[in-house]
């Protein structure tokens, strides 16, 4: 079905004459694409595994033409692919780039992912190609499953395409060419829209060349697609034997937790993963279950229990706290200890997918496997990071921003008290605790060091005095309140996290704001901008729309206000890491040091580097990360950078 779009006839090209198929001279297509400056490209493949599947057909659209081409012709177009002046438009660009790279084809020119374009404008909509075409162009065509059949164990993608070759070749040509044409036209229209949306920033480092969302996309997101593609392509080496060694410990802990849950219920056997059994249990003890499902197709809303409900109940119900922990550990074991073996390549590397078009703050997510959920080093109970290793003769370099979001909060608010803490080189949370509670910084520092030695067994538990414990309570409280500001945490959630009443939490938040009045003003300014413009911006001008900011529904309005406060900080942290990655990539660390960027996990970057170049490479990475912008922030950005044989050893 189509409404608003004129579609040229789909052409077909091959180097072999096959009865029943009309093919154009391949030389004509080569010359036409050599003359084109902007080309959309898409692939039909043997499957969906990025590191191993192959193209069967590829389609292109340019000017007012579109064509489907057999994959065996790809080597003939080397001059086209190597032309750095060409712009390539793709949907889910990194996938097609991997498929083409699997047969030796690299797109040398800029790569434009129209799904990322769409995500910058329409955060709440799905960003798949057909959804974009329907939304932007008013044009729909059948998806792969409706066209060729459902992919199954017996009928994989290749089998379905081969059947289409034999039974309805013209349908195959039309479908593939539609993908290319939809990408080209969608990209053209999205560019026009992005150019009309002006951007802004509460921070002072927004480059003068970024005035619109198109500027932001073209200058940062376009090259960033290639950065992430290279990270995915490189993959990271895993030690499967290490994972097998820690598996029994993980299983035993999960089993013990399951038995503990049964004990807490008074002997009632219950599956912690069963929502209905949990609902029945909490209902039987009179626990408040106020969250409801949306109703789905039937429209009948039912009681729901999820992580937020368990979090709420955890304060007063041990079963909820232990169930939440059981689910967390089960997921960790399934993803990393059991799951990595299923997704590794023949060289024991895993290739996560970095999703550039999902998180509305600009933060990356990852999948297949999801590495964003791996515990931080100080909370890595099973030492999972020890399974991610460097090959012989190499080290992993791990560079981690130190309390990046709090530094951005200090810079954005120009809160001199917090800025002074950072400029002194103090731990931010210790410094904030010292400022707010009037406790000497050195006392909190000694308490923290003593606690660390007690945990390691260097000192007895008696070494921790009551005063030291109180110092650490102050630090923990201030840390939670600070992150509560960053993440838009309400007083109710703060109370649950601190184990205090809501009234006490409100008082602590108020006391924090009184000590740091500029942060309060900054928060009010973000809310004012959100109310005036209906959106907020990050340090690089990324926009987050807030349609609920004017809602008459108190819940919707409160949610929008929380987002208005946390997006400029969380999103700005994502911007900082992104710009630093771009600097590292454009500096050619691979060519000069043999160093390859592998991962971006929250505020950490992980590289693989030959032993002999590690120290020199570390110094350069640290420089790029601490000075990402042409204009310096009002506070320094700290980066903790180390190297080791594994991700764990490098932390």
matplotlib code that plots the C-alpha trace (Angstrom):
import matplotlib.pyplot as plt

x = [0.0, 1.3, -0.1, 2.4, 5.3, 6.2, 8.3, 10.5, 10.5, 12.8, 15.7, 17.7, 21.4, 23.6, 26.7, 25.0, 22.1, 19.4, 16.3, 13.2, 15.2, 15.7, 19.0, 20.6, 24.2, 26.3, 28.7, 25.8, 25.0, 28.7, 29.0, 25.7, 26.8, 30.2, 28.5, 26.1, 27.0, 24.3, 23.3, 21.0, 22.0, 20.4, 21.1, 19.2, 21.2, 21.6, 20.7, 20.9, 24.3, 26.4, 29.8, 29.1, 26.1, 26.5, 24.7, 22.5, 21.3, 22.0, 19.8, 20.6, 18.6, 20.0, 18.6, 15.2, 16.3, 16.4, 17.8, 18.3, 21.7, 23.0, 25.7, 28.2, 28.6, 29.9, 33.6, 32.9, 31.8, 35.0, 35.6, 32.2, 32.6, 36.1, 35.0, 35.3, 33.2, 30.0, 27.4, 25.7, 22.2, 21.3, 18.6, 20.2, 23.5, 25.9, 24.1, 24.5, 28.0, 28.9, 27.2, 29.1, 32.4, 32.0, 32.6, 35.3, 33.2, 33.9, 32.0, 34.7, 32.5, 30.3, 27.5, 24.1, 21.8, 18.2, 17.1, 19.3, 18.0, 14.4, 15.3, 16.7, 13.3, 10.8, 12.1, 8.8, 8.2, 9.7, 12.6, 12.6, 12.7, 9.1, 7.9, 9.9, 8.5, 5.0, 5.4, 7.5, 6.5, 3.0, 4.1, 4.0, 5.0, 4.9, 7.6, 10.0, 7.7, 4.6, 6.5, 8.6, 7.3, 8.2, 11.8, 12.0, 14.5, 13.5, 13.1, 15.9, 16.2, 18.3, 15.9, 13.0, 14.9, 16.0, 12.4, 11.4, 14.1, 12.4, 8.8, 8.4, 11.6, 9.9, 8.5, 12.0, 13.4, 10.5, 10.8, 14.6, 14.4, 11.6, 14.0, 16.6, 14.0, 12.4, 15.8, 16.7, 13.4, 13.2, 16.6, 15.9, 12.8, 14.3, 17.2, 14.8, 13.1, 16.3, 17.5, 14.4, 14.8, 17.1, 19.0, 20.3, 22.4, 22.6, 26.3, 28.9, 30.8, 28.2, 30.3, 29.3, 28.8, 25.9, 22.8, 20.3, 19.6, 21.0, 24.3, 24.4, 23.6, 26.0, 28.9, 28.6, 26.2, 27.4, 31.0, 29.9, 28.1, 31.5, 33.1, 30.5, 30.7, 34.5, 33.9, 31.4, 33.6, 36.6, 34.7, 36.3, 38.0, 36.4, 37.9, 35.3, 37.2, 37.1, 33.3, 33.1, 35.1, 32.9, 29.6, 29.2, 29.7, 27.0, 24.6, 25.1, 24.4, 21.2, 20.0, 20.7, 18.7, 15.8, 15.8, 16.0, 12.9, 11.0, 12.1, 10.9, 7.5, 7.1, 7.8, 5.6, 7.3, 7.3, 9.0, 10.6, 10.3, 6.5, 4.7, 1.4, 2.8, 4.4, 1.1, -0.7, 1.8, 1.9, -1.9, -2.2, -0.1, -1.9, 1.1, 0.1, 0.1, -1.1, 0.5, -1.8, -1.2, -2.3, -5.0, -3.6, -6.0, -8.7, -8.7, -8.9, -6.3, -4.8, -2.4, 1.2, 4.5, 7.8, 11.1, 9.6, 7.0, 9.6, 11.8, 9.0, 8.1, 11.8, 11.9, 9.5, 9.2, 12.3, 10.7, 10.6, 14.2, 15.4, 13.2, 14.6, 18.2, 17.3, 16.2, 19.2, 21.6, 19.7, 19.8, 23.6, 24.3, 22.1, 23.6, 27.3, 28.2, 25.8, 25.1, 28.4, 29.4, 26.3, 27.2, 31.0, 32.6, 35.1, 37.9, 36.2, 35.3, 31.9, 30.4, 27.8, 25.5, 25.6, 22.2, 22.6, 18.9, 17.3, 18.1, 16.3, 19.1, 21.7, 23.1, 24.0, 22.3, 23.7, 22.4, 23.4, 24.8, 23.9, 27.1, 25.6, 24.3, 27.6, 28.3, 30.8, 34.1, 33.4, 30.1, 31.2, 30.5, 31.5, 34.3, 32.6, 35.0, 37.8, 36.3, 37.0, 40.6, 43.4, 45.1, 48.7, 51.1, 48.4, 46.7, 43.3, 43.3, 40.2, 39.5, 36.7, 35.4, 35.4, 32.0, 31.2, 27.6, 28.4, 31.1, 28.6, 26.1, 28.8, 29.7, 26.2, 25.0, 28.2, 27.9, 31.2, 31.1, 30.9, 33.3, 35.8, 35.5, 36.3, 39.2, 40.8, 41.0, 38.7, 36.4, 33.2, 31.0, 33.4, 33.8, 30.0, 29.6, 32.3, 30.6, 27.1, 27.6, 30.7, 32.8, 36.5, 37.3, 40.3, 38.2, 35.8, 38.8, 40.4, 37.1, 36.8, 40.3, 39.8, 36.6, 38.4, 41.2, 38.6, 36.8, 40.1, 41.0, 44.0, 42.3, 39.9, 36.3, 37.0, 39.2, 36.0, 34.9, 31.4, 32.6, 34.1, 30.8, 28.9, 31.3, 30.6, 26.9, 27.2, 29.1, 26.5, 23.6, 25.1, 26.0, 22.4, 21.0, 23.4, 22.6, 18.9, 19.3, 20.9, 18.3, 15.3, 14.6, 11.6, 11.6, 9.7, 12.4, 15.1, 13.5, 13.4, 17.0, 18.2, 15.8, 14.2, 10.8, 9.7, 9.6, 13.2, 14.2, 12.5, 14.5, 17.8, 17.2, 16.2, 19.4, 21.5, 19.9, 20.4, 24.2, 24.3, 21.8, 23.2, 22.1, 18.6, 18.6, 20.0, 17.2, 14.6, 16.1, 15.9, 12.2, 11.5, 13.1, 11.2, 7.9, 8.7, 10.0, 8.4, 11.9, 15.3, 18.8, 22.1, 25.6, 25.9, 22.3, 20.6, 16.9, 14.5, 10.8, 8.5, 4.9, 3.7, 5.2, 1.9, -0.3, -3.3, -2.5, -0.2, 1.6, 2.4, 3.5, 5.7, 7.4, 8.1, 9.6, 11.9, 13.0, 13.6, 16.0, 17.9, 18.2, 20.5, 23.0, 22.6, 22.5, 25.4, 27.5, 26.6, 27.7, 31.1, 31.9, 30.7, 32.9, 35.9, 35.4, 35.3, 38.6, 40.2, 38.9, 40.0, 43.4, 44.2, 45.3, 45.0, 47.4, 49.9, 49.8, 47.9, 45.2, 41.6, 38.6, 36.3, 33.7, 31.8, 30.0, 28.4, 31.4, 34.1, 36.0, 37.9, 40.8, 43.1, 46.7, 50.1, 52.2, 54.9, 52.6, 50.3, 51.8, 52.0, 48.6, 47.1, 48.5, 46.9, 43.5, 43.5, 44.2, 41.3, 38.9, 39.8, 39.6, 36.8, 35.7, 37.5, 36.3, 37.1, 34.5, 34.6, 35.7, 38.3, 37.1, 38.9, 39.7, 40.9, 42.9, 44.7, 45.7, 45.8, 45.4, 41.7, 38.9, 39.0, 42.8, 42.7, 40.3]
y = [0.0, 3.5, 7.0, 9.8, 8.4, 7.8, 4.7, 4.0, 0.6, -1.9, -2.8, -6.1, -6.7, -9.8, -11.1, -14.3, -14.8, -16.9, -18.0, -16.1, -13.2, -9.9, -8.3, -5.0, -4.6, -4.5, -1.9, 0.6, 0.2, 0.6, 3.9, 5.2, 4.5, 6.0, 9.2, 9.2, 11.2, 9.7, 6.0, 4.0, 0.3, -2.7, -6.5, -9.7, -12.3, -15.9, -15.0, -12.5, -13.4, -10.3, -11.9, -14.9, -14.5, -13.5, -11.3, -13.1, -9.9, -6.2, -3.3, 0.3, 3.5, 6.8, 9.8, 8.5, 4.9, 1.7, -1.7, -5.2, -6.8, -10.4, -10.6, -12.3, -8.9, -7.1, -7.3, -5.5, -2.4, -1.9, 1.6, 2.6, 1.3, 2.8, 6.3, 8.4, 11.2, 9.1, 9.2, 5.9, 5.8, 2.6, 1.5, -0.4, 0.5, -1.5, -4.8, -4.3, -3.0, -6.3, -8.4, -6.6, -6.8, -10.6, -10.7, -8.0, -5.0, -1.8, 1.4, 4.0, 7.1, 8.5, 6.2, 7.7, 5.5, 6.8, 5.0, 7.2, 10.2, 9.2, 8.6, 12.1, 13.5, 10.9, 9.3, 7.5, 5.9, 2.6, 3.2, 0.2, 0.9, 0.1, 2.1, 5.1, 4.7, 4.5, 7.5, 9.8, 8.8, 7.4, 4.2, 0.6, -2.7, -6.2, -7.2, -10.2, -12.7, -11.7, -11.7, -14.9, -16.8, -17.3, -18.0, -21.3, -24.1, -25.7, -22.6, -20.1, -16.8, -18.3, -21.1, -18.7, -16.4, -19.4, -20.5, -17.0, -17.2, -20.3, -19.4, -15.7, -13.9, -10.6, -10.4, -10.9, -8.1, -5.7, -6.4, -5.8, -2.6, -1.3, -1.5, 0.6, 3.1, 3.5, 4.2, 6.8, 8.7, 8.4, 9.8, 12.7, 13.7, 13.2, 15.5, 18.3, 17.8, 17.7, 20.9, 22.7, 21.8, 24.2, 23.0, 24.5, 23.7, 24.9, 24.2, 26.5, 24.1, 23.5, 23.9, 26.9, 24.5, 22.8, 24.9, 22.3, 18.6, 18.0, 19.6, 17.3, 14.2, 15.0, 16.0, 13.3, 10.5, 9.9, 9.2, 7.5, 4.8, 3.7, 3.9, 1.5, -0.7, -1.2, -2.0, -4.6, -5.9, -6.3, -8.1, -9.1, -12.3, -14.5, -17.2, -19.9, -22.1, -19.3, -19.1, -22.8, -22.6, -19.9, -21.5, -23.9, -21.1, -19.0, -21.9, -22.7, -19.1, -18.9, -22.3, -21.0, -17.9, -19.9, -22.0, -18.8, -17.5, -20.7, -20.3, -16.7, -17.7, -20.2, -23.3, -22.4, -23.6, -20.8, -20.1, -16.6, -16.2, -16.7, -13.4, -15.0, -17.0, -13.8, -12.0, -14.8, -14.7, -11.0, -10.8, -13.5, -11.4, -8.2, -6.4, -3.4, -4.3, -1.2, -1.6, -2.9, -4.2, -2.1, -4.7, -5.8, -7.1, -8.0, -4.6, -6.3, -4.9, -7.2, -6.9, -6.6, -7.3, -6.2, -4.9, -1.5, -3.3, -5.6, -2.6, -0.9, -4.0, -4.8, -2.2, -4.2, -7.7, -9.9, -12.2, -9.2, -8.2, -11.8, -12.4, -9.2, -10.4, -14.0, -12.5, -10.3, -13.2, -15.6, -13.0, -12.5, -16.2, -16.7, -13.8, -14.2, -17.5, -19.7, -17.4, -16.2, -19.6, -19.6, -16.3, -16.5, -16.8, -19.5, -17.4, -17.1, -13.5, -12.1, -9.3, -7.3, -5.0, -1.4, 0.2, 3.7, 4.5, 3.2, 5.1, 8.5, 10.1, 9.1, 6.4, 3.3, -0.1, -3.3, -6.7, -10.2, -10.2, -7.2, -6.0, -2.8, -4.9, -6.4, -5.4, -2.7, -3.9, -3.0, -4.9, -7.8, -10.6, -13.5, -11.6, -11.9, -9.3, -11.8, -13.7, -10.9, -11.2, -9.9, -12.2, -13.3, -10.3, -7.8, -6.1, -4.6, -0.9, 0.1, 3.9, 4.9, 8.4, 9.3, 10.3, 11.9, 12.8, 14.6, 16.6, 17.6, 18.6, 20.8, 22.4, 23.0, 24.5, 26.4, 25.4, 26.7, 24.5, 21.3, 22.7, 23.4, 19.8, 18.6, 21.0, 19.9, 16.4, 15.0, 12.1, 13.9, 12.0, 12.4, 16.0, 16.6, 14.8, 17.0, 20.1, 19.2, 17.5, 19.5, 16.4, 16.7, 15.3, 13.4, 11.6, 10.3, 9.3, 7.4, 5.7, 4.6, 3.2, 1.4, -0.2, -1.4, -3.0, -4.7, -6.2, -7.5, -9.0, -6.8, -5.3, -6.8, -5.5, -3.8, -1.3, 0.4, 2.8, 4.1, 7.5, 5.9, 4.1, 7.4, 9.1, 6.4, 6.7, 10.4, 9.6, 7.0, 9.3, 12.2, 9.8, 8.6, 12.1, 13.3, 10.5, 11.0, 14.5, 13.2, 10.5, 12.5, 10.4, 11.3, 11.5, 8.2, 6.3, 8.1, 7.1, 3.4, 3.5, 5.0, 3.0, 6.1, 7.7, 9.9, 12.9, 12.3, 11.9, 15.2, 16.9, 15.4, 16.5, 20.0, 20.2, 19.2, 21.9, 24.5, 23.8, 23.8, 26.5, 26.8, 23.2, 24.1, 27.0, 24.8, 22.3, 25.1, 26.4, 23.0, 22.7, 26.3, 25.4, 22.2, 24.0, 26.7, 24.6, 21.2, 19.6, 19.6, 19.5, 17.8, 19.4, 18.7, 19.8, 16.4, 17.0, 15.0, 15.8, 16.1, 16.0, 15.2, 18.4, 20.2, 17.2, 17.6, 14.1, 14.6, 11.3, 12.1, 15.6, 14.4, 11.8, 14.5, 16.8, 14.0, 13.4, 17.2, 17.1, 13.9, 14.0, 17.1, 15.3, 11.6, 12.6, 15.0, 12.1, 10.1, 13.0, 13.3, 9.6, 9.7, 12.7, 11.1, 7.9, 10.0, 11.6, 8.2, 6.8, 9.7, 9.7, 6.4, 4.5, 1.3, 2.3, 3.9, 1.6, -1.5, -0.5, -1.4, 0.0, -2.9, -1.7, 1.2, 0.3, 3.3, 5.6, 3.0, 2.4, -0.8, -1.1, -4.0, -3.0, -4.8, -4.9, -2.7, 0.2, 0.1, 3.0, 5.4, 4.6, 5.0, 8.5, 9.5, 8.0, 9.7, 13.1, 12.7, 11.6, 14.4, 17.1, 16.1, 19.7, 22.6, 24.7, 23.3, 22.7, 24.7, 21.5, 18.9, 15.6, 12.7, 9.4, 6.3, 4.3, 1.0, -2.1, -5.8, -9.3, -9.1, -6.6, -7.4, -7.1, -3.7, -2.3]
z = [0.0, -0.8, -0.4, -0.7, -2.7, -6.3, -6.7, -9.7, -11.3, -9.6, -11.9, -11.6, -12.3, -12.3, -14.1, -15.2, -17.6, -16.0, -18.0, -16.9, -15.4, -17.1, -16.1, -17.1, -18.2, -15.0, -16.4, -16.7, -13.0, -12.0, -13.9, -12.6, -9.0, -9.6, -10.5, -7.6, -4.4, -2.1, -2.2, -0.1, 0.4, 2.0, 2.0, 1.9, 3.8, 4.9, 8.5, 11.3, 12.9, 12.2, 12.3, 10.1, 7.8, 4.1, 1.6, -1.0, -2.7, -2.2, -3.2, -3.9, -4.5, -5.8, -7.6, -9.0, -9.4, -7.4, -8.2, -6.7, -7.5, -6.9, -4.2, -6.6, -8.3, -5.2, -6.1, -9.3, -7.4, -5.4, -6.9, -5.7, -2.2, -1.8, -2.8, 0.4, -1.1, -1.2, 1.5, 2.3, 3.7, 5.6, 8.1, 11.0, 9.3, 11.4, 10.5, 6.8, 7.2, 9.0, 6.4, 3.6, 5.5, 5.8, 2.0, 2.1, 1.3, 3.4, 2.9, 3.0, 2.9, 5.6, 6.8, 7.6, 9.7, 9.2, 12.3, 14.4, 12.5, 13.4, 17.0, 17.4, 16.4, 17.6, 20.7, 21.6, 18.2, 16.9, 14.6, 12.2, 8.5, 7.7, 10.7, 9.5, 6.0, 7.2, 9.6, 7.4, 3.9, 4.4, 2.6, 3.8, 2.2, 3.5, 6.0, 5.4, 7.2, 5.3, 2.0, 2.3, 5.3, 8.9, 9.8, 11.8, 12.5, 9.3, 7.2, 7.8, 6.0, 3.2, 2.6, 2.3, -0.2, -2.2, -2.5, -3.6, -6.3, -7.7, -7.2, -7.5, -8.4, -9.2, -5.7, -4.3, -6.5, -5.6, -1.9, -1.8, -3.9, -1.6, 1.3, -0.5, -1.8, 1.6, 3.2, 0.6, 0.7, 4.5, 4.9, 2.5, 4.5, 7.9, 6.9, 6.0, 9.4, 11.4, 9.7, 11.0, 14.6, 16.5, 19.6, 22.8, 25.9, 29.5, 29.4, 27.9, 25.7, 22.9, 19.7, 17.5, 14.5, 16.2, 15.8, 14.7, 15.3, 11.8, 12.8, 15.9, 13.8, 11.0, 13.2, 15.9, 15.2, 11.6, 12.5, 15.7, 13.7, 12.3, 15.8, 17.2, 14.1, 14.6, 18.3, 17.4, 14.6, 16.9, 19.7, 23.0, 23.9, 26.6, 28.8, 28.7, 31.2, 33.7, 33.4, 33.9, 37.1, 38.7, 37.5, 40.6, 43.0, 41.2, 41.1, 44.8, 45.8, 43.7, 45.1, 48.7, 48.0, 46.7, 49.8, 51.9, 50.2, 51.0, 54.6, 54.7, 53.5, 56.3, 54.1, 51.2, 48.0, 45.5, 42.2, 42.5, 38.8, 38.8, 39.0, 39.8, 42.7, 44.1, 43.7, 45.6, 48.4, 48.9, 48.7, 51.4, 53.8, 53.0, 51.2, 49.1, 45.4, 43.6, 40.1, 37.4, 33.9, 30.9, 30.0, 26.6, 24.0, 26.4, 28.1, 31.5, 33.9, 36.5, 39.4, 38.3, 40.1, 38.6, 39.7, 40.8, 43.0, 44.5, 45.1, 47.0, 49.0, 49.8, 52.7, 54.8, 53.3, 53.2, 50.5, 48.1, 48.8, 48.3, 45.3, 43.7, 44.4, 43.1, 39.8, 39.5, 40.1, 37.8, 35.0, 35.5, 35.5, 32.4, 30.4, 31.3, 32.8, 30.7, 27.8, 26.5, 25.1, 22.9, 21.2, 20.8, 17.4, 16.4, 17.9, 21.3, 20.8, 21.5, 19.4, 21.3, 19.4, 20.5, 20.0, 18.9, 18.5, 21.6, 24.9, 24.9, 26.9, 24.3, 26.5, 24.6, 25.3, 24.0, 23.1, 22.0, 24.8, 26.9, 28.4, 30.0, 32.9, 33.9, 37.6, 38.3, 39.6, 43.2, 43.0, 40.8, 43.3, 41.0, 39.4, 36.0, 34.4, 34.8, 31.9, 29.5, 28.6, 26.3, 23.8, 24.3, 24.0, 24.7, 27.6, 28.1, 28.8, 30.9, 31.2, 33.5, 34.1, 37.8, 39.0, 35.6, 36.3, 39.6, 37.8, 35.1, 37.8, 39.4, 36.1, 34.9, 38.2, 38.8, 42.4, 43.8, 46.9, 44.8, 42.2, 45.0, 46.2, 42.7, 42.1, 45.3, 43.9, 46.7, 46.3, 45.4, 47.9, 50.8, 49.9, 49.7, 53.1, 54.6, 53.3, 54.2, 57.6, 58.8, 59.3, 58.4, 55.0, 56.3, 58.9, 56.2, 54.1, 57.0, 57.7, 54.0, 54.0, 57.2, 56.0, 52.9, 55.0, 57.3, 54.3, 52.9, 56.2, 56.8, 60.0, 62.5, 62.5, 65.8, 63.9, 62.7, 65.5, 65.8, 64.6, 61.5, 60.8, 61.2, 58.7, 56.2, 56.8, 56.0, 52.8, 51.7, 52.4, 50.4, 47.5, 47.4, 47.5, 44.9, 42.5, 43.4, 41.9, 38.8, 38.2, 39.3, 42.4, 44.4, 48.2, 48.5, 46.6, 48.5, 51.7, 50.6, 49.5, 52.8, 55.0, 56.6, 56.5, 53.7, 56.0, 57.0, 53.3, 52.5, 55.2, 54.1, 50.5, 51.7, 53.8, 50.7, 48.6, 51.3, 51.3, 47.5, 46.5, 43.0, 42.3, 43.4, 41.0, 38.2, 38.8, 38.7, 35.4, 33.8, 34.8, 33.5, 30.2, 30.0, 30.7, 28.1, 25.3, 26.0, 25.9, 27.5, 26.1, 26.8, 26.7, 23.0, 22.2, 22.1, 22.7, 24.9, 24.3, 27.3, 26.2, 29.8, 31.2, 30.8, 31.6, 33.9, 35.2, 38.3, 37.7, 34.1, 35.0, 37.8, 35.6, 33.0, 35.7, 36.8, 33.2, 32.8, 35.7, 34.9, 31.1, 30.9, 33.3, 32.2, 28.5, 28.9, 30.4, 27.3, 25.1, 26.9, 26.4, 22.8, 22.0, 23.7, 21.7, 18.5, 19.4, 20.2, 16.9, 14.7, 16.3, 14.6, 17.8, 15.8, 13.1, 15.5, 18.5, 17.3, 19.9, 19.2, 20.9, 22.1, 24.5, 25.8, 29.0, 30.8, 31.5, 30.7, 27.5, 27.0, 24.5, 23.5, 23.0, 22.4, 25.6, 24.3, 23.5, 26.5, 28.5, 25.6, 24.5, 28.0, 28.2, 24.9, 25.7, 29.1, 27.4, 25.0, 27.7, 30.1, 27.5, 25.1, 24.2, 22.6, 25.6, 29.0, 31.6, 34.8, 36.7, 35.5, 34.3, 36.0, 34.4, 36.1, 33.6, 34.1, 32.1, 32.8, 31.3, 32.0, 32.4, 36.1, 36.4, 34.7, 37.4]

ax = plt.figure().add_subplot(projection="3d")
ax.plot(x, y, z, "-o")
ax.set_aspect("equal")
plt.show()
